[in-house]
Every structure is written in structure tokens, then in C-alpha cells.
Amino acid sequence: MKTRRIVTPVIAGIIGGVVFFGLSHFISPKATQSVPAGISFTDSTPVSLAAFTTSTGEITDFTFAADRSIHGVVHVKTKSVKSQPGFSFGNPFYEFFFGPSQRDPKPVLGSGSGVIISADGYIITNNHVVDNAENIEVVLNDKRSFDATIVGTDPRTDLAIIKIDATDLPVIPFGNSEELKVGEWVLAVGNPFNLNSTVTAGIVSAKARNINILRAQYAIESFIQTDAAVNPGNSGGALVNLKGELVGINTAIASQTGNFAGYSFAVPTSIAHKVALDIIEYGEVQRAVLGVSIGEVTSEEAKKQGVTDLKGVYIADVVEGGAADEVGIKAGDIILEVDGVEVNTPNQLQEQISKHRPKDKVEVLVKRKNKKKLYEAVLRNIRGGFEVVSSNEVVEALGAEFEEVDADLKRRLGIPNGIQVTSIKHGKLQEQGVKKGFIITRVNRNRVSSVKELQELLMNLSGGVLIEGVYPNGTVAYYAIGL
């Protein structure tokens, strides 16, 4: 009896299993096909290991842009000379009061990148890459090497143009940086840590970024922020879109260590293209100004002006007789657009104006007490006129020749910087009583250490200018001149 109780259920179970297996095979014959163990499929989309898939489902391939741009980026090697602190076996009292003497100058080597913008050898790079360089060597991607000369520099945008004697060079075409969108893929091409022809990828993290890194007077910052890895040596290199078009010049990184920490910044081609053309044509940048002092539209100002939103750029003041004043734009107005392009920060407005030269016409959409009006303003140069301005012409108007002050004289006078008048003739300085030997240390409270700095300062000033300095006998003097 016991045996029957055990055997009967076992036999029934076996029969049930056979029946279930037969029915399942009949209903779904494909279920018996073998599937490799350890692999699961979520859908039938093929896997691609060599590209990224965008949110629109398109495959993003970086190889075209990399191949199109890598040959147009060069390695810029510089050599400069820097005096080193030393010790003198001379008069110890002199050393005590005036500091140690200088050892023999020591060569300083630098490394950066550049972008070929013309087949006949014009290259755009950063000003800080070639600033004070005595020798510049350019190495192409095919390893050919050339000596380069500086065509012109623009500290206000940290850009420079250098030239090599070559033809049929590979060129990276300019693209439109204003068409870039936040989240769009870009490539950074350069020579970080002397590693030639390095390409990194990232997205546009932000546009029109002002990071207060440029120290030049009236600096223009409207950087493209990306998360493409950029390190020392990338400066002056290319930021390109996926078409292989130049959209920016890699310039800076945000880092506490000096190496890449997640963010990099590039000068957009909306600025770089015009700077390059001006330097090649005129030797320096022709700046156009609207003649306004600007700021952010704050909640307080919006309430004060009776404005319902915080869009646009607030006009704090208008220069009398300037382009804005001439057409009726007033302090307290808010600029919404320039030539149809929205501007919501001061650096966005600066970027749009920086694309123009003096005498260009721009359409400016202004809001006043919630009413909009379109003005057509004719931009002027920094001195209030319309003509091309040359820094050489400005310095020549002073009627003097200059040279940098040697270290011994600076120590004796206790001054850290200055340029000395070596000869003087009829001009603005002589009219105010300046004598030969006078050392200019400041112009409108800005330090002057070279003739180049004097040129740059005077180019951006108009009206009364205060010059501070000292004579070799220690007499301090101040002169006011008109430009």
C-alpha cells in the first residue's frame, strides 16, 4: 500500500512533464533555439564602439573633423630672455638699499599652438604664447620647421598673428561660432605638454563667458566654455565643430593646479576672425565703439526703469557726441539686440560690437520704459572719429623717441617700470614742457613698461591724458596732454 502511494505520484509527475514539454514545443517551436549564455539583448539596435549616439539618434563620428583640422594646427615654440636675481660683490650698502644685481640673462623656453588661416603662412595664436618672444619656431604636423615673425598682437582679446615663409599650407576654414549651441560636440586640437597633434572631444558648456582673466585695459571676454580637455601647450590651438570648421581659439582653463580640471575656454571666431583680418591688413586691430557705459540689468534697475523683465544690457551712461548719443540713445535705456542678435550680458554686447570697424552701421534695438525702438548707429573709433587709427601715429604725435629703462637706473630711482624719453622734438610732450631724459612710469594710472604698452594705452584713450614719471635726478613730474 505504501509502495503504491509513493510510485503513483511519481508516475503522474513524469507523465505531466512529458505532456507539458510536448505542448510547449508545439505552441512555440522557436523556444528550443540555443542562445549564448551571458549575453542579453534589449533591442535589435546594433552596437557601435567607435562613435557616440546623439539624442536625435544620429551617430556622431569625430574622425572627419579630426582629420580635417589636425594638419592645420602647428606647434609654436618660443625663446625669450629673462634676467635672474643675483648677488654682487660690490658695495654692500648699494645692495641693501637697491636690491641685488642681475645675473646674466637666462633663456626661457615656451610652447603653445597655432592655427594656419591662410595657405601663404599666416597663423593665429594667443598673444600670451608669443608675448616677449625673441625667437619663434613653428613646427607643422608633417614635422617641417620654420622661423616665424610677429605680424601683430591684440592683448585685449589675447590674440596674435604670426607669419612663416611657406606656401600651399593646409588651412582650417573659419566657421560661425554664433551658430554653436550649448551641448554641441566640439574638438580641441593642439600640443599639450609638447605632445604633438593631440585631439580631445567635449561639448559646448556655455557661451559668452567672462572669467576676468585678461588684464589688458578694455579687455573683451566672451569665451566659449567647453569640457574638452585643454592643458598647457594647447593655448592658441583650434576649437572646431564636427564639420572641421574653426569656431574658437583655445585660450584658458579653469584650474587651481594649472592643469585641466573640467573646463576650458576659447575665443570665439566671431571675435578672432575680425581681429585676424585687421592685424593682417593694418598691423593692429581697428576698434569700433558705440559710446556707452554698460552693465547688467538687475532687478533694482528693472524696477526703477519700469521694465517687466531682465533681458538686455543696461546703459549706465552715454558718451557725449558718440555713436549712441548721436542717434538718441540715452542713459537708462536697455539694449536688446545688435543687428538682430540678442544681447543679455555686457560681454555679449561687446562681442557684437567687436565684429565691426569704425564707420560701420549697426542696428540697435533699444527698450525704454517697456517701449521698443530700432536705431541705426554709425560706430566710431576710440578717439571719436571714423578714420583708421594707427598706434604709431599716436606715439609720433607725442614728438619723442623712447627706450626701456635699464635695471640699474630703475633700482637707483626705486621704480619698478618705465620708458625713457631719449630725444624730443616739436609735439604734444614738448608743448607741455617735457624734457629729454624724462621717464614715463604711468599713463592715466596704468603702468608703462615698454613702448608697445604706451602705444596700446594711447590707442584706447582720448581727451585729456595724465602722464606720471620721474627725471634721472629723482624729480617727480606730472604732465597733462590732450589727444
C-alpha positions as CSV (number, residue, x, y, z in Angstrom):
1,M,0.0,0.0,0.0
2,K,2.8,2.3,1.0
3,T,4.7,1.5,-2.3
4,R,1.6,2.4,-4.3
5,R,1.3,5.8,-2.5
6,I,4.8,6.7,-3.5
7,V,5.0,5.3,-7.0
8,T,1.7,6.7,-8.2
9,P,2.5,10.4,-7.8
10,V,6.0,9.9,-9.3
11,I,4.5,8.3,-12.4
12,A,1.8,11.1,-12.7
13,G,4.5,13.7,-12.4
14,I,6.6,12.2,-15.2
15,I,3.5,11.9,-17.5
16,G,2.6,15.6,-16.8
17,G,6.1,16.8,-17.6
18,V,6.1,15.0,-20.9
19,V,2.7,16.4,-21.8
20,F,3.8,20.0,-20.9
21,F,7.0,19.7,-22.9
22,G,5.2,18.4,-25.9
23,L,2.6,21.2,-25.8
24,S,5.1,23.9,-25.3
25,H,7.2,22.6,-28.3
26,F,4.1,22.5,-30.4
27,I,3.0,26.0,-29.5
28,S,6.4,27.8,-29.6
29,P,9.0,25.8,-31.6
30,K,11.5,28.8,-31.6
31,A,11.9,28.5,-27.8
32,T,14.1,25.4,-28.3
33,Q,16.7,27.5,-30.3
34,S,20.0,27.9,-28.4
35,V,21.1,31.3,-27.0
36,P,24.7,32.0,-25.9
37,A,24.9,32.2,-22.2
38,G,25.8,35.6,-20.5
39,I,24.5,37.9,-23.3
40,S,21.3,39.8,-23.0
41,F,19.6,41.9,-25.8
42,T,17.3,44.8,-25.0
43,D,16.5,45.6,-28.6
44,S,17.7,45.0,-32.2
45,T,19.9,48.2,-32.4
46,P,23.4,47.3,-33.5
47,V,26.2,48.3,-31.0
48,S,28.8,50.9,-32.2
49,L,32.0,51.2,-30.3
50,A,33.6,53.9,-32.4
51,A,31.1,56.7,-32.1
52,F,28.6,58.4,-29.9
53,T,24.8,58.4,-30.4
54,T,23.2,61.8,-30.1
55,S,19.8,62.5,-28.6
56,T,18.4,62.5,-32.1
57,G,19.7,59.0,-32.7
58,E,22.4,60.1,-35.2
59,I,25.8,58.6,-35.0
60,T,28.4,61.3,-34.2
61,D,31.8,60.5,-35.8
62,F,34.8,62.6,-34.8
63,T,37.2,61.2,-37.4
64,F,36.2,63.6,-40.2
65,A,36.7,66.8,-38.1
66,A,39.9,65.5,-36.6
67,D,41.4,64.6,-40.0
68,R,40.3,67.9,-41.5
69,S,41.8,70.0,-38.7
70,I,44.8,68.2,-37.3
71,H,47.1,69.2,-40.2
72,G,46.2,72.9,-39.9
73,V,47.3,73.2,-36.2
74,V,51.0,73.9,-35.6
75,H,53.4,73.7,-32.7
76,V,54.7,77.1,-31.6
77,K,58.0,77.1,-29.8
78,T,59.3,80.3,-28.3
79,K,62.5,81.5,-26.7
80,S,62.8,84.7,-24.6
81,V,65.5,86.1,-22.2
82,K,64.8,86.8,-18.6
83,S,67.2,88.4,-16.1
84,Q,67.7,86.4,-12.9
85,P,68.3,87.8,-9.5
86,G,71.9,87.6,-8.5
87,F,74.4,88.8,-5.9
88,S,77.0,91.4,-6.3
89,F,80.4,91.6,-4.6
90,G,80.2,95.4,-5.0
91,N,79.1,98.0,-2.4
92,P,77.0,96.2,0.3
93,F,75.2,99.5,1.1
94,Y,74.1,99.8,-2.5
95,E,72.8,96.2,-2.4
96,F,71.0,96.9,0.9
97,F,69.1,99.9,-0.5
98,F,68.6,99.0,-4.1
99,G,68.5,95.2,-4.1
100,P,70.7,92.6,-5.7
101,S,72.3,93.0,-9.1
102,Q,71.2,90.9,-12.1
103,R,72.9,87.7,-13.2
104,D,73.4,87.1,-16.9
105,P,70.1,86.7,-18.7
106,K,68.7,83.2,-18.8
107,P,66.8,81.8,-21.8
108,V,63.2,80.9,-21.2
109,L,61.5,78.4,-23.5
110,G,57.8,78.3,-24.1
111,S,55.4,76.1,-26.0
112,G,52.0,76.6,-27.5
113,S,49.9,76.0,-30.5
114,G,48.7,78.0,-33.6
115,V,46.1,77.6,-36.4
116,I,47.0,78.1,-40.1
117,I,44.4,80.5,-41.5
118,S,46.0,81.1,-45.0
119,A,47.9,79.0,-47.4
120,D,50.7,81.5,-47.6
121,G,51.7,81.2,-43.9
122,Y,49.5,83.4,-41.7
123,I,48.9,81.7,-38.3
124,I,46.6,82.8,-35.5
125,T,47.6,82.1,-31.9
126,N,47.4,83.6,-28.4
127,N,49.2,86.8,-27.5
128,H,50.4,85.2,-24.3
129,V,52.1,82.4,-26.4
130,V,54.4,84.9,-28.3
131,D,54.5,87.9,-25.9
132,N,58.1,89.0,-25.4
133,A,59.4,86.1,-27.5
134,E,62.8,86.8,-29.2
135,N,62.7,83.7,-31.4
136,I,59.6,81.8,-32.6
137,E,59.8,78.4,-34.3
138,V,56.7,76.9,-35.9
139,V,56.6,73.1,-36.4
140,L,54.0,71.8,-38.8
141,N,52.2,68.5,-38.4
142,D,54.4,67.0,-41.1
143,K,57.4,67.9,-39.0
144,R,58.7,70.7,-41.2
145,S,60.1,73.6,-39.2
146,F,60.0,77.4,-39.9
147,D,61.1,80.6,-38.2
148,A,58.1,82.9,-37.6
149,T,57.7,86.7,-37.2
150,I,55.0,88.6,-35.3
151,V,52.7,90.5,-37.6
152,G,50.7,92.0,-34.8
153,T,49.2,91.3,-31.4
154,D,46.0,92.2,-29.5
155,P,46.2,91.9,-25.7
156,R,42.6,92.9,-25.4
157,T,41.5,89.6,-26.8
158,D,44.7,87.7,-26.2
159,L,45.2,87.0,-29.9
160,A,48.2,87.4,-32.2
161,I,49.1,86.8,-35.8
162,I,52.5,85.3,-36.8
163,K,53.8,84.6,-40.3
164,I,56.0,81.9,-41.8
165,D,57.6,81.9,-45.2
166,A,55.7,78.9,-46.8
167,T,53.1,78.2,-49.5
168,D,50.4,75.6,-50.1
169,L,49.8,75.1,-46.4
170,P,46.7,73.2,-45.1
171,V,44.2,75.7,-43.8
172,I,41.4,75.3,-41.3
173,P,38.4,77.3,-42.6
174,F,36.6,79.7,-40.3
175,G,33.2,78.6,-39.1
176,N,30.4,80.6,-37.4
177,S,30.8,80.5,-33.7
178,E,27.4,82.2,-33.2
179,E,25.7,79.1,-34.6
180,L,27.2,76.9,-31.8
181,K,24.6,75.6,-29.4
182,V,25.2,74.6,-25.8
183,G,25.5,70.8,-25.7
184,E,27.0,70.6,-29.2
185,W,30.1,68.5,-29.8
186,V,33.5,70.2,-30.4
187,L,37.1,69.1,-30.7
188,A,40.2,70.8,-29.2
189,V,43.3,70.4,-31.3
190,G,46.8,71.3,-30.1
191,N,50.1,70.3,-28.5
192,P,49.6,69.9,-24.7
193,F,52.7,69.0,-22.8
194,N,54.7,69.0,-26.1
195,L,52.5,66.1,-27.3
196,N,52.1,67.0,-31.0
197,S,48.8,66.8,-32.8
198,T,46.5,65.9,-29.9
199,V,42.8,65.9,-30.3
200,T,40.2,65.9,-27.4
201,A,36.4,66.0,-27.6
202,G,33.8,67.7,-25.4
203,I,30.6,69.7,-25.6
204,V,29.9,73.4,-25.5
205,S,29.2,74.0,-21.8
206,A,28.3,77.7,-22.1
207,K,28.8,80.7,-24.4
208,A,29.7,84.4,-23.8
209,R,31.6,83.6,-20.6
210,N,33.5,86.3,-18.8
211,I,36.2,84.9,-16.4
212,N,38.2,88.1,-15.9
213,I,41.5,86.6,-17.0
214,L,42.6,89.2,-19.5
215,R,44.4,92.1,-17.7
216,A,44.6,94.5,-20.7
217,Q,42.7,97.7,-20.5
218,Y,39.2,97.4,-22.1
219,A,39.7,93.7,-22.5
220,I,37.0,91.8,-24.4
221,E,36.0,88.4,-22.9
222,S,33.2,86.4,-24.4
223,F,34.6,82.9,-24.2
224,I,33.2,79.6,-25.4
225,Q,33.3,77.3,-22.4
226,T,33.7,73.6,-23.2
227,D,34.6,70.4,-21.3
228,A,37.1,69.3,-23.9
229,A,40.4,68.6,-22.2
230,V,42.9,71.5,-22.7
231,N,46.3,71.7,-20.9
232,P,49.4,73.9,-21.1
233,G,50.6,73.8,-24.7
234,N,47.0,73.9,-26.1
235,S,47.0,77.7,-26.0
236,G,46.5,79.1,-29.4
237,G,45.2,75.8,-30.8
238,A,41.9,75.1,-32.6
239,L,38.4,74.5,-31.4
240,V,36.5,73.0,-34.3
241,N,32.9,71.8,-34.9
242,L,32.1,68.4,-36.4
243,K,32.4,69.9,-39.9
244,G,36.1,70.6,-39.1
245,E,35.5,74.4,-39.1
246,L,37.3,76.7,-36.8
247,V,34.9,78.1,-34.2
248,G,37.4,79.2,-31.5
249,I,41.0,79.7,-30.3
250,N,41.7,77.7,-27.2
251,T,43.0,80.2,-24.6
252,A,42.5,79.3,-20.9
253,I,41.5,76.7,-18.4
254,A,39.8,77.0,-15.0
255,S,42.1,75.2,-12.7
256,Q,43.7,75.5,-9.2
257,T,46.6,73.3,-10.3
258,G,47.5,74.7,-13.7
259,N,46.3,71.5,-15.5
260,F,42.8,70.6,-16.9
261,A,40.1,70.3,-14.2
262,G,37.0,70.1,-16.3
263,Y,36.5,73.5,-18.0
264,S,38.3,75.2,-20.9
265,F,37.7,78.5,-22.7
266,A,38.2,79.6,-26.3
267,V,38.0,83.0,-28.0
268,P,35.1,82.6,-30.5
269,T,35.7,83.2,-34.2
270,S,33.1,85.9,-34.2
271,I,35.9,87.9,-32.5
272,A,39.0,86.1,-33.8
273,H,38.2,86.4,-37.5
274,K,37.9,90.2,-37.4
275,V,41.0,90.6,-35.2
276,A,43.0,88.5,-37.7
277,L,41.8,90.4,-40.7
278,D,42.6,93.8,-39.0
279,I,46.1,92.7,-38.0
280,I,46.9,91.4,-41.4
281,E,45.6,94.5,-43.2
282,Y,46.5,97.3,-40.7
283,G,49.1,95.7,-38.4
284,E,46.7,96.3,-35.5
285,V,43.0,96.0,-34.6
286,Q,40.7,98.8,-35.6
287,R,38.2,99.1,-32.7
288,A,34.7,100.4,-33.1
289,V,32.8,101.8,-30.2
290,L,29.2,102.6,-29.6
291,G,30.0,105.2,-26.9
292,V,28.1,103.8,-23.9
293,S,28.9,102.6,-20.4
294,I,27.1,99.3,-19.8
295,G,26.1,96.9,-17.0
296,E,23.8,94.0,-16.2
297,V,20.0,94.5,-16.0
298,T,19.4,94.0,-12.3
299,S,16.1,93.7,-10.5
300,E,16.6,97.1,-8.9
301,E,17.3,98.8,-12.3
302,A,14.4,97.0,-13.9
303,K,12.0,98.2,-11.2
304,K,13.5,101.7,-11.4
305,Q,13.0,101.9,-15.2
306,G,9.6,100.3,-15.0
307,V,10.8,97.2,-17.0
308,T,8.9,94.0,-16.7
309,D,11.7,91.5,-17.5
310,L,15.5,91.3,-17.0
311,K,16.6,90.8,-20.6
312,G,19.1,93.1,-22.4
313,V,22.1,95.2,-21.4
314,Y,21.6,98.3,-19.2
315,I,23.1,101.7,-20.4
316,A,24.6,103.4,-17.4
317,D,26.0,106.4,-19.3
318,V,26.3,107.7,-22.9
319,V,29.4,109.4,-24.2
320,E,28.6,112.9,-25.5
321,G,28.9,113.1,-29.2
322,G,29.4,109.4,-29.6
323,A,27.6,107.0,-31.9
324,A,24.8,106.2,-29.4
325,D,24.3,109.8,-28.4
326,E,24.1,111.0,-32.0
327,V,21.0,108.8,-32.7
328,G,19.2,109.5,-29.4
329,I,20.1,106.5,-27.2
330,K,20.0,107.6,-23.6
331,A,21.3,106.6,-20.2
332,G,18.8,104.2,-18.6
333,D,17.9,102.6,-21.9
334,I,18.2,98.8,-22.3
335,I,19.8,97.3,-25.5
336,L,18.0,94.2,-26.5
337,E,19.6,93.4,-29.9
338,V,22.5,94.4,-32.2
339,D,21.9,93.6,-35.8
340,G,19.2,91.2,-34.9
341,V,21.3,89.2,-32.4
342,E,20.0,89.2,-28.8
343,V,22.4,90.5,-26.1
344,N,21.7,89.8,-22.5
345,T,25.1,90.4,-20.9
346,P,27.7,93.2,-21.3
347,N,30.2,90.8,-22.9
348,Q,27.6,89.6,-25.4
349,L,27.2,93.3,-26.5
350,Q,31.0,93.8,-26.6
351,E,31.3,90.7,-28.8
352,Q,28.8,92.0,-31.3
353,I,30.3,95.5,-31.5
354,S,33.9,94.0,-31.7
355,K,32.9,92.4,-35.1
356,H,32.8,95.9,-36.6
357,R,35.2,98.7,-37.7
358,P,34.8,102.4,-37.3
359,K,32.2,103.9,-39.8
360,D,30.2,100.6,-39.9
361,K,26.5,100.9,-39.3
362,V,24.7,98.8,-36.8
363,E,21.0,98.3,-35.9
364,V,20.4,98.6,-32.2
365,L,17.1,97.6,-30.7
366,V,16.5,99.5,-27.5
367,K,13.8,99.3,-24.9
368,R,12.8,102.4,-22.9
369,K,10.0,102.2,-20.3
370,N,8.8,99.0,-22.0
371,K,8.6,100.6,-25.4
372,K,11.0,99.3,-28.1
373,K,12.7,101.4,-30.8
374,L,15.2,100.5,-33.5
375,Y,18.2,102.8,-34.0
376,E,20.8,102.8,-36.8
377,A,24.1,104.0,-35.3
378,V,27.4,104.7,-37.1
379,L,30.2,103.4,-35.0
380,R,33.3,105.5,-34.3
381,N,36.9,104.8,-33.3
382,I,38.2,105.0,-29.8
383,R,39.2,108.7,-30.4
384,G,35.7,109.7,-31.6
385,G,36.4,109.8,-35.3
386,F,35.8,107.4,-38.2
387,E,39.3,107.1,-39.7
388,V,41.7,104.2,-39.3
389,V,43.8,104.7,-36.2
390,S,47.5,103.7,-36.1
391,S,49.3,103.4,-32.7
392,N,52.5,104.5,-34.4
393,E,50.7,107.7,-35.5
394,V,49.5,108.3,-31.9
395,V,53.0,107.9,-30.5
396,E,54.5,110.0,-33.2
397,A,52.1,112.8,-32.2
398,L,54.0,112.9,-28.9
399,G,57.1,114.1,-30.7
400,A,59.5,111.9,-28.9
401,E,61.5,108.7,-29.1
402,F,61.7,106.2,-26.2
403,E,63.6,103.2,-24.9
404,E,63.1,100.9,-21.9
405,V,64.8,101.9,-18.7
406,D,67.8,99.7,-17.7
407,A,67.7,97.8,-14.5
408,D,70.4,99.9,-12.7
409,L,68.6,103.2,-13.3
410,K,65.3,101.6,-12.1
411,R,67.0,100.4,-8.9
412,R,68.6,103.8,-8.3
413,L,65.3,105.6,-8.7
414,G,63.3,103.0,-6.9
415,I,60.8,102.5,-9.7
416,P,59.6,99.0,-11.0
417,N,58.9,100.1,-14.6
418,G,59.2,102.9,-17.1
419,I,60.2,104.1,-20.5
420,Q,62.7,107.0,-21.0
421,V,62.5,109.9,-23.5
422,T,65.7,109.6,-25.5
423,S,65.0,112.5,-27.9
424,I,62.3,115.1,-28.2
425,K,61.1,117.4,-30.9
426,H,58.0,119.5,-31.5
427,G,55.0,117.6,-30.4
428,K,52.5,117.2,-27.5
429,L,55.1,116.4,-24.9
430,Q,57.4,119.3,-25.7
431,E,54.3,121.6,-25.7
432,Q,53.7,120.7,-22.1
433,G,57.4,121.1,-21.0
434,V,58.6,117.5,-21.0
435,K,62.4,117.3,-21.3
436,K,64.8,114.7,-22.6
437,G,65.5,112.0,-20.0
438,F,62.1,112.0,-18.5
439,I,60.9,108.5,-17.6
440,I,57.2,107.8,-18.1
441,T,56.0,105.3,-15.4
442,R,52.2,105.7,-15.7
443,V,49.6,106.9,-18.2
444,N,46.2,107.5,-16.6
445,R,47.4,105.5,-13.6
446,N,48.2,102.5,-15.8
447,R,51.8,101.2,-15.6
448,V,54.0,101.5,-18.7
449,S,57.0,99.2,-19.1
450,S,57.5,99.3,-22.9
451,V,56.8,101.4,-26.0
452,K,54.3,98.7,-27.0
453,E,52.3,99.2,-23.8
454,L,52.4,103.0,-24.3
455,Q,51.0,102.5,-27.8
456,E,48.2,100.3,-26.6
457,L,47.2,102.7,-23.9
458,L,47.2,105.8,-26.1
459,M,45.2,103.9,-28.8
460,N,42.4,103.5,-26.3
461,L,42.4,106.9,-24.8
462,S,41.0,110.3,-26.0
463,G,40.7,113.7,-24.5
464,G,42.9,114.6,-21.5
465,V,45.7,112.2,-20.6
466,L,47.7,112.3,-17.4
467,I,51.3,111.2,-17.7
468,E,53.3,110.5,-14.5
469,G,57.1,110.0,-14.3
470,V,60.4,110.9,-12.9
471,Y,63.6,112.5,-14.1
472,P,67.0,110.8,-13.6
473,N,67.8,113.3,-10.8
474,G,64.8,112.0,-8.8
475,T,62.4,114.8,-9.6
476,V,58.9,113.5,-9.9
477,A,56.7,115.2,-12.5
478,Y,53.1,115.1,-13.9
479,Y,52.0,116.3,-17.3
480,A,48.5,116.6,-18.8
481,I,48.3,116.3,-22.6
482,G,45.4,116.3,-25.0
483,L,44.9,113.6,-27.6
